[in-house]
Amino acid sequence: MYAKYFKRVLDFILSLCALIILSPLLIVLTIVGAVAMSGNPFFVQERPGKDEKIFKLIKFRTMNNKKDKNGKLLPDEKRLTGYGKMLRSTSLDELPELFNILIGDMSIVGPRPLLVRDMVFMTLEQRKRHSVRQGLTGLAQCSGRNAMSWETKFNYDLKYIKKITFLGDLRIIFKTVKKVFNQEGITEDGMATAADLGDYLLYDGRISQEEYNKKQEEALLLLQNTSSRG
């Protein structure tokens, strides 16, 4: 009953209340972000949501758009600014996702929305994580955030979708808040951002370069089809 009927109602009410209460902070971060990033303070990216329907996730930008002499973006660790590190360590970069929750793209609690280029590398079993709305936080995040293997993250996601309860969601929220305050598990050791699933599988020898390239093309085609429909 909770997962089917009440969870979405609570998501709408709580995200609306949060947006109203946090509106002064959102305005300040928008202004400061525009200055710190020398332009648009928001980062919008297409992610697969419930039933693998692709939506536009919005966050505060944490990396600049600096490029090398050939016009290619610099590596993430070189584009991640001090301001961006602060946003990530406090999870303030996630606040705009409250708008995604309000309109129904996301839920407060659920598997985190990953990249389309991650989804195409998942097994059919792992892709079951998209049978529910993706969340601002989830069981994997309150259990370690980015500081865990891809397989462990997916196991937590699949465990969550098997039994969604109000008390379970409440526990996840409280555990996540504790993680944020302690700034635990923000990124993998020695990395500015977590490695993509495809890169992880390639480096670990799980897939060939040919398989990797084919899946990347599949992800690109999905994004192109979504853009053409939009």
Rosetta constraint file for C-alpha pairs under 8 A:
AtomPair CA 1 CA 5 HARMONIC 5.69 0.50
AtomPair CA 1 CA 6 HARMONIC 6.93 0.50
AtomPair CA 2 CA 6 HARMONIC 4.74 0.50
AtomPair CA 2 CA 7 HARMONIC 5.60 0.50
AtomPair CA 2 CA 164 HARMONIC 7.74 0.50
AtomPair CA 2 CA 165 HARMONIC 6.40 0.50
AtomPair CA 2 CA 166 HARMONIC 6.61 0.50
AtomPair CA 3 CA 7 HARMONIC 5.28 0.50
AtomPair CA 3 CA 8 HARMONIC 7.86 0.50
AtomPair CA 3 CA 164 HARMONIC 5.97 0.50
AtomPair CA 3 CA 165 HARMONIC 6.70 0.50
AtomPair CA 4 CA 8 HARMONIC 7.91 0.50
AtomPair CA 5 CA 9 HARMONIC 7.28 0.50
AtomPair CA 6 CA 10 HARMONIC 6.20 0.50
AtomPair CA 7 CA 11 HARMONIC 6.13 0.50
AtomPair CA 7 CA 166 HARMONIC 7.79 0.50
AtomPair CA 8 CA 12 HARMONIC 6.25 0.50
AtomPair CA 8 CA 104 HARMONIC 7.70 0.50
AtomPair CA 8 CA 107 HARMONIC 7.21 0.50
AtomPair CA 9 CA 13 HARMONIC 6.30 0.50
AtomPair CA 10 CA 14 HARMONIC 5.84 0.50
AtomPair CA 11 CA 15 HARMONIC 5.85 0.50
AtomPair CA 11 CA 101 HARMONIC 6.53 0.50
AtomPair CA 11 CA 102 HARMONIC 6.96 0.50
AtomPair CA 11 CA 107 HARMONIC 5.99 0.50
AtomPair CA 11 CA 108 HARMONIC 6.04 0.50
AtomPair CA 12 CA 16 HARMONIC 6.06 0.50
AtomPair CA 12 CA 101 HARMONIC 6.80 0.50
AtomPair CA 12 CA 102 HARMONIC 5.05 0.50
AtomPair CA 12 CA 103 HARMONIC 7.67 0.50
AtomPair CA 12 CA 104 HARMONIC 7.72 0.50
AtomPair CA 13 CA 17 HARMONIC 6.20 0.50
AtomPair CA 14 CA 18 HARMONIC 6.00 0.50
AtomPair CA 15 CA 19 HARMONIC 6.07 0.50
AtomPair CA 15 CA 98 HARMONIC 5.55 0.50
AtomPair CA 15 CA 99 HARMONIC 7.46 0.50
AtomPair CA 15 CA 101 HARMONIC 6.43 0.50
AtomPair CA 15 CA 102 HARMONIC 5.70 0.50
AtomPair CA 15 CA 108 HARMONIC 7.89 0.50
AtomPair CA 16 CA 20 HARMONIC 6.32 0.50
AtomPair CA 16 CA 98 HARMONIC 7.84 0.50
AtomPair CA 16 CA 102 HARMONIC 6.42 0.50
AtomPair CA 17 CA 21 HARMONIC 6.13 0.50
AtomPair CA 18 CA 22 HARMONIC 5.76 0.50
AtomPair CA 18 CA 98 HARMONIC 7.69 0.50
AtomPair CA 19 CA 23 HARMONIC 5.54 0.50
AtomPair CA 19 CA 98 HARMONIC 6.85 0.50
AtomPair CA 19 CA 99 HARMONIC 7.91 0.50
AtomPair CA 22 CA 26 HARMONIC 6.14 0.50
AtomPair CA 23 CA 27 HARMONIC 6.10 0.50
AtomPair CA 24 CA 28 HARMONIC 6.28 0.50
AtomPair CA 25 CA 29 HARMONIC 6.09 0.50
AtomPair CA 26 CA 30 HARMONIC 6.03 0.50
AtomPair CA 26 CA 95 HARMONIC 7.66 0.50
AtomPair CA 26 CA 96 HARMONIC 7.88 0.50
AtomPair CA 27 CA 31 HARMONIC 6.30 0.50
AtomPair CA 28 CA 32 HARMONIC 6.06 0.50
AtomPair CA 29 CA 33 HARMONIC 5.60 0.50
AtomPair CA 30 CA 34 HARMONIC 6.10 0.50
AtomPair CA 30 CA 41 HARMONIC 5.96 0.50
AtomPair CA 30 CA 42 HARMONIC 7.82 0.50
AtomPair CA 30 CA 60 HARMONIC 7.78 0.50
AtomPair CA 31 CA 35 HARMONIC 6.56 0.50
AtomPair CA 31 CA 41 HARMONIC 7.76 0.50
AtomPair CA 32 CA 36 HARMONIC 6.04 0.50
AtomPair CA 33 CA 37 HARMONIC 5.72 0.50
AtomPair CA 33 CA 38 HARMONIC 7.93 0.50
AtomPair CA 33 CA 39 HARMONIC 7.96 0.50
AtomPair CA 33 CA 40 HARMONIC 7.65 0.50
AtomPair CA 33 CA 41 HARMONIC 4.70 0.50
AtomPair CA 33 CA 42 HARMONIC 8.00 0.50
AtomPair CA 33 CA 60 HARMONIC 7.49 0.50
AtomPair CA 33 CA 61 HARMONIC 7.33 0.50
AtomPair CA 34 CA 38 HARMONIC 5.64 0.50
AtomPair CA 34 CA 39 HARMONIC 4.88 0.50
AtomPair CA 34 CA 40 HARMONIC 5.50 0.50
AtomPair CA 34 CA 41 HARMONIC 4.63 0.50
AtomPair CA 35 CA 39 HARMONIC 6.64 0.50
AtomPair CA 36 CA 83 HARMONIC 7.16 0.50
AtomPair CA 37 CA 41 HARMONIC 6.23 0.50
AtomPair CA 37 CA 61 HARMONIC 7.55 0.50
AtomPair CA 37 CA 63 HARMONIC 7.61 0.50
AtomPair CA 37 CA 64 HARMONIC 5.83 0.50
AtomPair CA 40 CA 61 HARMONIC 7.97 0.50
AtomPair CA 41 CA 60 HARMONIC 5.84 0.50
AtomPair CA 41 CA 61 HARMONIC 5.35 0.50
AtomPair CA 42 CA 58 HARMONIC 6.72 0.50
AtomPair CA 42 CA 59 HARMONIC 5.74 0.50
AtomPair CA 42 CA 60 HARMONIC 4.53 0.50
AtomPair CA 42 CA 61 HARMONIC 4.97 0.50
AtomPair CA 43 CA 58 HARMONIC 5.69 0.50
AtomPair CA 43 CA 59 HARMONIC 5.13 0.50
AtomPair CA 43 CA 60 HARMONIC 5.60 0.50
AtomPair CA 43 CA 61 HARMONIC 4.82 0.50
AtomPair CA 44 CA 56 HARMONIC 6.15 0.50
AtomPair CA 44 CA 57 HARMONIC 5.55 0.50
AtomPair CA 44 CA 58 HARMONIC 4.54 0.50
AtomPair CA 44 CA 59 HARMONIC 6.47 0.50
AtomPair CA 45 CA 56 HARMONIC 5.36 0.50
AtomPair CA 45 CA 57 HARMONIC 5.32 0.50
AtomPair CA 45 CA 58 HARMONIC 6.67 0.50
AtomPair CA 46 CA 54 HARMONIC 6.15 0.50
AtomPair CA 46 CA 55 HARMONIC 5.39 0.50
AtomPair CA 46 CA 56 HARMONIC 4.43 0.50
AtomPair CA 46 CA 57 HARMONIC 6.03 0.50
AtomPair CA 46 CA 115 HARMONIC 7.36 0.50
AtomPair CA 46 CA 116 HARMONIC 7.41 0.50
AtomPair CA 46 CA 223 HARMONIC 7.66 0.50
AtomPair CA 47 CA 54 HARMONIC 5.31 0.50
AtomPair CA 47 CA 55 HARMONIC 5.53 0.50
AtomPair CA 47 CA 56 HARMONIC 6.24 0.50
AtomPair CA 47 CA 57 HARMONIC 6.45 0.50
AtomPair CA 47 CA 113 HARMONIC 6.10 0.50
AtomPair CA 47 CA 114 HARMONIC 6.08 0.50
AtomPair CA 47 CA 115 HARMONIC 5.25 0.50
AtomPair CA 47 CA 116 HARMONIC 5.76 0.50
AtomPair CA 48 CA 52 HARMONIC 4.80 0.50
AtomPair CA 48 CA 53 HARMONIC 5.45 0.50
AtomPair CA 48 CA 54 HARMONIC 4.24 0.50
AtomPair CA 48 CA 55 HARMONIC 6.33 0.50
AtomPair CA 48 CA 113 HARMONIC 6.42 0.50
AtomPair CA 48 CA 114 HARMONIC 6.84 0.50
AtomPair CA 48 CA 115 HARMONIC 6.84 0.50
AtomPair CA 48 CA 116 HARMONIC 6.01 0.50
AtomPair CA 48 CA 119 HARMONIC 7.58 0.50
AtomPair CA 48 CA 130 HARMONIC 7.59 0.50
AtomPair CA 49 CA 53 HARMONIC 5.18 0.50
AtomPair CA 49 CA 54 HARMONIC 5.71 0.50
AtomPair CA 49 CA 55 HARMONIC 6.52 0.50
AtomPair CA 49 CA 105 HARMONIC 6.82 0.50
AtomPair CA 49 CA 106 HARMONIC 7.25 0.50
AtomPair CA 49 CA 113 HARMONIC 6.37 0.50
AtomPair CA 49 CA 130 HARMONIC 6.09 0.50
AtomPair CA 49 CA 132 HARMONIC 7.81 0.50
AtomPair CA 49 CA 133 HARMONIC 6.02 0.50
AtomPair CA 49 CA 134 HARMONIC 5.75 0.50
AtomPair CA 50 CA 105 HARMONIC 7.75 0.50
AtomPair CA 50 CA 130 HARMONIC 4.93 0.50
AtomPair CA 50 CA 131 HARMONIC 5.53 0.50
AtomPair CA 50 CA 132 HARMONIC 5.06 0.50
AtomPair CA 50 CA 133 HARMONIC 4.61 0.50
AtomPair CA 50 CA 134 HARMONIC 6.52 0.50
AtomPair CA 51 CA 130 HARMONIC 5.37 0.50
AtomPair CA 51 CA 131 HARMONIC 5.29 0.50
AtomPair CA 51 CA 132 HARMONIC 7.14 0.50
AtomPair CA 52 CA 130 HARMONIC 5.77 0.50
AtomPair CA 52 CA 131 HARMONIC 7.81 0.50
AtomPair CA 54 CA 226 HARMONIC 7.22 0.50
AtomPair CA 55 CA 105 HARMONIC 6.77 0.50
AtomPair CA 57 CA 97 HARMONIC 6.65 0.50
AtomPair CA 57 CA 100 HARMONIC 6.66 0.50
AtomPair CA 58 CA 94 HARMONIC 7.98 0.50
AtomPair CA 58 CA 96 HARMONIC 5.79 0.50
AtomPair CA 58 CA 97 HARMONIC 5.63 0.50
AtomPair CA 58 CA 100 HARMONIC 7.35 0.50
AtomPair CA 59 CA 93 HARMONIC 5.51 0.50
AtomPair CA 59 CA 94 HARMONIC 5.33 0.50
AtomPair CA 59 CA 95 HARMONIC 6.75 0.50
AtomPair CA 59 CA 96 HARMONIC 5.16 0.50
AtomPair CA 59 CA 97 HARMONIC 6.14 0.50
AtomPair CA 60 CA 92 HARMONIC 7.74 0.50
AtomPair CA 60 CA 93 HARMONIC 4.56 0.50
AtomPair CA 60 CA 94 HARMONIC 6.77 0.50
AtomPair CA 60 CA 95 HARMONIC 7.56 0.50
AtomPair CA 60 CA 96 HARMONIC 6.76 0.50
AtomPair CA 61 CA 84 HARMONIC 7.08 0.50
AtomPair CA 61 CA 93 HARMONIC 6.96 0.50
AtomPair CA 62 CA 80 HARMONIC 6.03 0.50
AtomPair CA 62 CA 81 HARMONIC 6.53 0.50
AtomPair CA 62 CA 83 HARMONIC 7.00 0.50
AtomPair CA 62 CA 84 HARMONIC 3.77 0.50
AtomPair CA 62 CA 85 HARMONIC 6.94 0.50
AtomPair CA 62 CA 87 HARMONIC 6.95 0.50
AtomPair CA 62 CA 88 HARMONIC 7.47 0.50
AtomPair CA 62 CA 93 HARMONIC 7.26 0.50
AtomPair CA 63 CA 76 HARMONIC 7.29 0.50
AtomPair CA 63 CA 79 HARMONIC 4.93 0.50
AtomPair CA 63 CA 80 HARMONIC 4.32 0.50
AtomPair CA 63 CA 81 HARMONIC 5.88 0.50
AtomPair CA 63 CA 84 HARMONIC 6.21 0.50
AtomPair CA 64 CA 79 HARMONIC 5.20 0.50
AtomPair CA 64 CA 80 HARMONIC 6.68 0.50
AtomPair CA 64 CA 81 HARMONIC 7.09 0.50
AtomPair CA 65 CA 73 HARMONIC 6.55 0.50
AtomPair CA 65 CA 74 HARMONIC 7.89 0.50
AtomPair CA 65 CA 79 HARMONIC 6.84 0.50
AtomPair CA 66 CA 73 HARMONIC 5.97 0.50
AtomPair CA 66 CA 74 HARMONIC 6.16 0.50
AtomPair CA 66 CA 79 HARMONIC 6.52 0.50
AtomPair CA 67 CA 71 HARMONIC 5.33 0.50
AtomPair CA 67 CA 72 HARMONIC 5.09 0.50
AtomPair CA 67 CA 73 HARMONIC 4.15 0.50
AtomPair CA 67 CA 74 HARMONIC 5.12 0.50
AtomPair CA 68 CA 72 HARMONIC 5.50 0.50
AtomPair CA 68 CA 73 HARMONIC 6.30 0.50
AtomPair CA 68 CA 74 HARMONIC 5.98 0.50
AtomPair CA 74 CA 78 HARMONIC 6.24 0.50
AtomPair CA 74 CA 79 HARMONIC 6.40 0.50
AtomPair CA 75 CA 79 HARMONIC 6.53 0.50
AtomPair CA 76 CA 80 HARMONIC 5.97 0.50
AtomPair CA 76 CA 192 HARMONIC 6.38 0.50
AtomPair CA 76 CA 193 HARMONIC 7.19 0.50
AtomPair CA 77 CA 191 HARMONIC 7.28 0.50
AtomPair CA 77 CA 192 HARMONIC 5.00 0.50
AtomPair CA 77 CA 193 HARMONIC 7.73 0.50
AtomPair CA 80 CA 84 HARMONIC 5.92 0.50
AtomPair CA 80 CA 85 HARMONIC 6.75 0.50
AtomPair CA 80 CA 192 HARMONIC 7.30 0.50
AtomPair CA 81 CA 85 HARMONIC 6.19 0.50
AtomPair CA 82 CA 86 HARMONIC 6.38 0.50
AtomPair CA 83 CA 87 HARMONIC 6.38 0.50
AtomPair CA 84 CA 88 HARMONIC 6.24 0.50
AtomPair CA 85 CA 89 HARMONIC 6.01 0.50
AtomPair CA 86 CA 90 HARMONIC 6.26 0.50
AtomPair CA 87 CA 91 HARMONIC 5.68 0.50
AtomPair CA 87 CA 92 HARMONIC 4.91 0.50
AtomPair CA 87 CA 93 HARMONIC 5.12 0.50
AtomPair CA 88 CA 92 HARMONIC 6.43 0.50
AtomPair CA 88 CA 93 HARMONIC 5.92 0.50
AtomPair CA 88 CA 186 HARMONIC 7.27 0.50
AtomPair CA 89 CA 180 HARMONIC 7.25 0.50
AtomPair CA 89 CA 183 HARMONIC 5.75 0.50
AtomPair CA 89 CA 186 HARMONIC 6.42 0.50
AtomPair CA 90 CA 180 HARMONIC 5.92 0.50
AtomPair CA 90 CA 181 HARMONIC 7.10 0.50
AtomPair CA 90 CA 183 HARMONIC 6.85 0.50
AtomPair CA 91 CA 95 HARMONIC 7.59 0.50
AtomPair CA 91 CA 180 HARMONIC 6.74 0.50
AtomPair CA 94 CA 98 HARMONIC 7.99 0.50
AtomPair CA 94 CA 136 HARMONIC 7.50 0.50
AtomPair CA 96 CA 100 HARMONIC 7.55 0.50
AtomPair CA 97 CA 101 HARMONIC 6.40 0.50
AtomPair CA 97 CA 106 HARMONIC 7.99 0.50
AtomPair CA 97 CA 136 HARMONIC 6.98 0.50
AtomPair CA 98 CA 102 HARMONIC 6.11 0.50
AtomPair CA 99 CA 103 HARMONIC 6.37 0.50
AtomPair CA 100 CA 104 HARMONIC 6.24 0.50
AtomPair CA 100 CA 105 HARMONIC 5.15 0.50
AtomPair CA 100 CA 106 HARMONIC 5.57 0.50
AtomPair CA 101 CA 105 HARMONIC 5.76 0.50
AtomPair CA 101 CA 106 HARMONIC 4.48 0.50
AtomPair CA 101 CA 107 HARMONIC 5.25 0.50
AtomPair CA 101 CA 108 HARMONIC 6.68 0.50
AtomPair CA 102 CA 106 HARMONIC 7.86 0.50
AtomPair CA 105 CA 133 HARMONIC 6.93 0.50
AtomPair CA 105 CA 134 HARMONIC 7.73 0.50
AtomPair CA 106 CA 133 HARMONIC 5.22 0.50
AtomPair CA 106 CA 134 HARMONIC 5.11 0.50
AtomPair CA 106 CA 135 HARMONIC 5.51 0.50
AtomPair CA 106 CA 136 HARMONIC 7.23 0.50
AtomPair CA 107 CA 133 HARMONIC 5.67 0.50
AtomPair CA 107 CA 134 HARMONIC 5.91 0.50
AtomPair CA 107 CA 135 HARMONIC 4.61 0.50
AtomPair CA 107 CA 136 HARMONIC 6.46 0.50
AtomPair CA 108 CA 135 HARMONIC 5.08 0.50
AtomPair CA 108 CA 136 HARMONIC 4.95 0.50
AtomPair CA 108 CA 137 HARMONIC 6.41 0.50
AtomPair CA 109 CA 134 HARMONIC 7.34 0.50
AtomPair CA 109 CA 135 HARMONIC 4.47 0.50
AtomPair CA 109 CA 136 HARMONIC 5.86 0.50
AtomPair CA 109 CA 137 HARMONIC 5.12 0.50
AtomPair CA 109 CA 138 HARMONIC 5.20 0.50
AtomPair CA 109 CA 169 HARMONIC 6.18 0.50
AtomPair CA 109 CA 172 HARMONIC 7.49 0.50
AtomPair CA 109 CA 173 HARMONIC 7.43 0.50
AtomPair CA 110 CA 132 HARMONIC 7.28 0.50
AtomPair CA 110 CA 133 HARMONIC 6.34 0.50
AtomPair CA 110 CA 134 HARMONIC 4.86 0.50
AtomPair CA 110 CA 135 HARMONIC 3.84 0.50
AtomPair CA 110 CA 136 HARMONIC 6.99 0.50
AtomPair CA 110 CA 137 HARMONIC 6.18 0.50
AtomPair CA 110 CA 138 HARMONIC 4.75 0.50
AtomPair CA 110 CA 139 HARMONIC 7.37 0.50
AtomPair CA 110 CA 157 HARMONIC 7.70 0.50
AtomPair CA 110 CA 160 HARMONIC 7.59 0.50
AtomPair CA 110 CA 161 HARMONIC 7.89 0.50
AtomPair CA 111 CA 129 HARMONIC 6.56 0.50
AtomPair CA 111 CA 130 HARMONIC 7.89 0.50
AtomPair CA 111 CA 133 HARMONIC 7.61 0.50
AtomPair CA 111 CA 134 HARMONIC 4.91 0.50
AtomPair CA 111 CA 135 HARMONIC 5.31 0.50
AtomPair CA 111 CA 137 HARMONIC 7.01 0.50
AtomPair CA 111 CA 138 HARMONIC 5.18 0.50
AtomPair CA 111 CA 139 HARMONIC 7.26 0.50
AtomPair CA 111 CA 140 HARMONIC 7.51 0.50
AtomPair CA 111 CA 157 HARMONIC 5.44 0.50
AtomPair CA 111 CA 160 HARMONIC 7.90 0.50
AtomPair CA 112 CA 134 HARMONIC 5.32 0.50
AtomPair CA 112 CA 135 HARMONIC 5.06 0.50
AtomPair CA 112 CA 136 HARMONIC 6.40 0.50
AtomPair CA 112 CA 137 HARMONIC 6.21 0.50
AtomPair CA 112 CA 138 HARMONIC 6.32 0.50
AtomPair CA 113 CA 134 HARMONIC 5.23 0.50
AtomPair CA 113 CA 135 HARMONIC 6.75 0.50
AtomPair CA 114 CA 118 HARMONIC 6.44 0.50
AtomPair CA 114 CA 119 HARMONIC 7.09 0.50
AtomPair CA 115 CA 119 HARMONIC 6.38 0.50
AtomPair CA 116 CA 120 HARMONIC 6.55 0.50
AtomPair CA 116 CA 219 HARMONIC 5.82 0.50
AtomPair CA 116 CA 222 HARMONIC 7.85 0.50
AtomPair CA 116 CA 223 HARMONIC 7.66 0.50
AtomPair CA 117 CA 121 HARMONIC 7.12 0.50
AtomPair CA 117 CA 196 HARMONIC 7.78 0.50
AtomPair CA 117 CA 197 HARMONIC 7.87 0.50
AtomPair CA 117 CA 198 HARMONIC 7.35 0.50
AtomPair CA 117 CA 215 HARMONIC 7.59 0.50
AtomPair CA 117 CA 216 HARMONIC 6.26 0.50
AtomPair CA 117 CA 219 HARMONIC 5.09 0.50
AtomPair CA 117 CA 220 HARMONIC 7.71 0.50
AtomPair CA 118 CA 122 HARMONIC 6.81 0.50
AtomPair CA 118 CA 196 HARMONIC 6.27 0.50
AtomPair CA 118 CA 197 HARMONIC 5.19 0.50
AtomPair CA 118 CA 198 HARMONIC 6.32 0.50
AtomPair CA 119 CA 127 HARMONIC 6.97 0.50
AtomPair CA 120 CA 215 HARMONIC 6.15 0.50
AtomPair CA 120 CA 216 HARMONIC 7.86 0.50
AtomPair CA 120 CA 218 HARMONIC 7.20 0.50
AtomPair CA 120 CA 219 HARMONIC 6.35 0.50
AtomPair CA 121 CA 197 HARMONIC 6.75 0.50
AtomPair CA 121 CA 198 HARMONIC 6.00 0.50
AtomPair CA 121 CA 215 HARMONIC 6.74 0.50
AtomPair CA 122 CA 126 HARMONIC 5.64 0.50
AtomPair CA 122 CA 127 HARMONIC 6.00 0.50
AtomPair CA 123 CA 127 HARMONIC 6.21 0.50
AtomPair CA 124 CA 128 HARMONIC 6.76 0.50
AtomPair CA 126 CA 154 HARMONIC 6.17 0.50
AtomPair CA 126 CA 158 HARMONIC 7.20 0.50
AtomPair CA 127 CA 131 HARMONIC 7.99 0.50
AtomPair CA 128 CA 158 HARMONIC 7.21 0.50
AtomPair CA 129 CA 154 HARMONIC 7.74 0.50
AtomPair CA 129 CA 157 HARMONIC 6.04 0.50
AtomPair CA 129 CA 158 HARMONIC 5.95 0.50
AtomPair CA 129 CA 161 HARMONIC 6.93 0.50
AtomPair CA 130 CA 134 HARMONIC 7.04 0.50
AtomPair CA 131 CA 161 HARMONIC 7.95 0.50
AtomPair CA 132 CA 161 HARMONIC 7.20 0.50
AtomPair CA 137 CA 141 HARMONIC 5.97 0.50
AtomPair CA 137 CA 142 HARMONIC 7.38 0.50
AtomPair CA 137 CA 172 HARMONIC 7.70 0.50
AtomPair CA 137 CA 173 HARMONIC 7.33 0.50
AtomPair CA 137 CA 176 HARMONIC 7.13 0.50
AtomPair CA 138 CA 142 HARMONIC 6.39 0.50
AtomPair CA 138 CA 157 HARMONIC 7.51 0.50
AtomPair CA 138 CA 172 HARMONIC 6.52 0.50
AtomPair CA 139 CA 143 HARMONIC 6.18 0.50
AtomPair CA 139 CA 156 HARMONIC 5.91 0.50
AtomPair CA 139 CA 157 HARMONIC 6.56 0.50
AtomPair CA 139 CA 160 HARMONIC 6.47 0.50
AtomPair CA 139 CA 172 HARMONIC 6.09 0.50
AtomPair CA 140 CA 144 HARMONIC 6.34 0.50
AtomPair CA 140 CA 145 HARMONIC 6.12 0.50
AtomPair CA 140 CA 152 HARMONIC 7.86 0.50
AtomPair CA 140 CA 153 HARMONIC 5.33 0.50
AtomPair CA 140 CA 154 HARMONIC 7.88 0.50
AtomPair CA 140 CA 156 HARMONIC 5.24 0.50
AtomPair CA 140 CA 157 HARMONIC 6.47 0.50
AtomPair CA 141 CA 145 HARMONIC 3.79 0.50
AtomPair CA 141 CA 146 HARMONIC 7.20 0.50
AtomPair CA 141 CA 176 HARMONIC 6.80 0.50
AtomPair CA 142 CA 172 HARMONIC 6.04 0.50
AtomPair CA 142 CA 173 HARMONIC 7.73 0.50
AtomPair CA 142 CA 175 HARMONIC 5.38 0.50
AtomPair CA 142 CA 176 HARMONIC 4.57 0.50
AtomPair CA 142 CA 179 HARMONIC 6.61 0.50
AtomPair CA 143 CA 175 HARMONIC 7.96 0.50
AtomPair CA 144 CA 148 HARMONIC 6.37 0.50
AtomPair CA 144 CA 179 HARMONIC 8.00 0.50
AtomPair CA 144 CA 184 HARMONIC 7.15 0.50
AtomPair CA 144 CA 185 HARMONIC 5.43 0.50
AtomPair CA 145 CA 184 HARMONIC 7.58 0.50
AtomPair CA 145 CA 185 HARMONIC 5.14 0.50
AtomPair CA 145 CA 186 HARMONIC 6.27 0.50
AtomPair CA 145 CA 187 HARMONIC 7.68 0.50
AtomPair CA 146 CA 185 HARMONIC 5.44 0.50
AtomPair CA 146 CA 186 HARMONIC 5.71 0.50
AtomPair CA 146 CA 187 HARMONIC 4.99 0.50
AtomPair CA 146 CA 188 HARMONIC 5.84 0.50
AtomPair CA 146 CA 194 HARMONIC 6.48 0.50
AtomPair CA 147 CA 185 HARMONIC 4.69 0.50
AtomPair CA 147 CA 186 HARMONIC 6.87 0.50
AtomPair CA 147 CA 187 HARMONIC 5.89 0.50
AtomPair CA 147 CA 188 HARMONIC 4.94 0.50
AtomPair CA 147 CA 189 HARMONIC 7.33 0.50
AtomPair CA 148 CA 152 HARMONIC 6.43 0.50
AtomPair CA 148 CA 153 HARMONIC 6.83 0.50
AtomPair CA 148 CA 188 HARMONIC 7.50 0.50
AtomPair CA 149 CA 153 HARMONIC 6.40 0.50
AtomPair CA 150 CA 154 HARMONIC 6.28 0.50
AtomPair CA 150 CA 197 HARMONIC 7.05 0.50
AtomPair CA 151 CA 155 HARMONIC 6.18 0.50
AtomPair CA 152 CA 156 HARMONIC 6.31 0.50
AtomPair CA 153 CA 157 HARMONIC 6.29 0.50
AtomPair CA 154 CA 158 HARMONIC 6.11 0.50
AtomPair CA 155 CA 159 HARMONIC 6.05 0.50
AtomPair CA 156 CA 160 HARMONIC 6.15 0.50
AtomPair CA 157 CA 161 HARMONIC 6.46 0.50
AtomPair CA 158 CA 162 HARMONIC 6.51 0.50
AtomPair CA 159 CA 163 HARMONIC 7.26 0.50
AtomPair CA 160 CA 164 HARMONIC 6.29 0.50
AtomPair CA 164 CA 168 HARMONIC 6.74 0.50
AtomPair CA 164 CA 169 HARMONIC 7.31 0.50
AtomPair CA 165 CA 169 HARMONIC 6.21 0.50
AtomPair CA 166 CA 170 HARMONIC 6.17 0.50
AtomPair CA 167 CA 171 HARMONIC 6.19 0.50
AtomPair CA 168 CA 172 HARMONIC 6.34 0.50
AtomPair CA 169 CA 173 HARMONIC 6.27 0.50
AtomPair CA 170 CA 174 HARMONIC 6.35 0.50
AtomPair CA 171 CA 175 HARMONIC 6.09 0.50
AtomPair CA 172 CA 176 HARMONIC 6.00 0.50
AtomPair CA 173 CA 177 HARMONIC 6.27 0.50
AtomPair CA 174 CA 178 HARMONIC 6.41 0.50
AtomPair CA 175 CA 179 HARMONIC 6.28 0.50
AtomPair CA 176 CA 180 HARMONIC 6.16 0.50
AtomPair CA 177 CA 181 HARMONIC 6.27 0.50
AtomPair CA 178 CA 182 HARMONIC 6.20 0.50
AtomPair CA 179 CA 183 HARMONIC 5.80 0.50
AtomPair CA 179 CA 184 HARMONIC 5.42 0.50
AtomPair CA 179 CA 185 HARMONIC 7.87 0.50
AtomPair CA 180 CA 184 HARMONIC 6.64 0.50
AtomPair CA 187 CA 191 HARMONIC 6.37 0.50
AtomPair CA 187 CA 192 HARMONIC 6.49 0.50
AtomPair CA 187 CA 193 HARMONIC 5.69 0.50
AtomPair CA 187 CA 194 HARMONIC 5.87 0.50
AtomPair CA 188 CA 192 HARMONIC 7.66 0.50
AtomPair CA 188 CA 193 HARMONIC 6.97 0.50
AtomPair CA 188 CA 194 HARMONIC 5.73 0.50
AtomPair CA 195 CA 199 HARMONIC 6.47 0.50
AtomPair CA 195 CA 200 HARMONIC 6.27 0.50
AtomPair CA 196 CA 200 HARMONIC 6.19 0.50
AtomPair CA 197 CA 201 HARMONIC 6.18 0.50
AtomPair CA 198 CA 202 HARMONIC 6.11 0.50
AtomPair CA 198 CA 212 HARMONIC 6.58 0.50
AtomPair CA 199 CA 203 HARMONIC 5.99 0.50
AtomPair CA 200 CA 204 HARMONIC 6.04 0.50
AtomPair CA 201 CA 205 HARMONIC 6.18 0.50
AtomPair CA 201 CA 206 HARMONIC 4.98 0.50
AtomPair CA 201 CA 207 HARMONIC 5.95 0.50
AtomPair CA 202 CA 206 HARMONIC 5.90 0.50
AtomPair CA 202 CA 207 HARMONIC 5.27 0.50
AtomPair CA 202 CA 208 HARMONIC 6.44 0.50
AtomPair CA 202 CA 209 HARMONIC 6.92 0.50
AtomPair CA 202 CA 212 HARMONIC 6.93 0.50
AtomPair CA 207 CA 211 HARMONIC 6.12 0.50
AtomPair CA 207 CA 212 HARMONIC 6.64 0.50
AtomPair CA 208 CA 212 HARMONIC 6.16 0.50
AtomPair CA 209 CA 213 HARMONIC 6.13 0.50
AtomPair CA 210 CA 214 HARMONIC 6.21 0.50
AtomPair CA 211 CA 215 HARMONIC 6.22 0.50
AtomPair CA 212 CA 216 HARMONIC 6.24 0.50
AtomPair CA 213 CA 217 HARMONIC 6.28 0.50
AtomPair CA 214 CA 218 HARMONIC 6.31 0.50
AtomPair CA 215 CA 219 HARMONIC 6.26 0.50
AtomPair CA 216 CA 220 HARMONIC 6.25 0.50
AtomPair CA 217 CA 221 HARMONIC 6.15 0.50
AtomPair CA 218 CA 222 HARMONIC 6.31 0.50
AtomPair CA 219 CA 223 HARMONIC 6.37 0.50
AtomPair CA 220 CA 224 HARMONIC 6.15 0.50
AtomPair CA 221 CA 225 HARMONIC 6.11 0.50
AtomPair CA 222 CA 226 HARMONIC 6.21 0.50
AtomPair CA 223 CA 227 HARMONIC 6.16 0.50
AtomPair CA 224 CA 228 HARMONIC 6.18 0.50
AtomPair CA 225 CA 229 HARMONIC 6.32 0.50
AtomPair CA 226 CA 230 HARMONIC 6.18 0.50
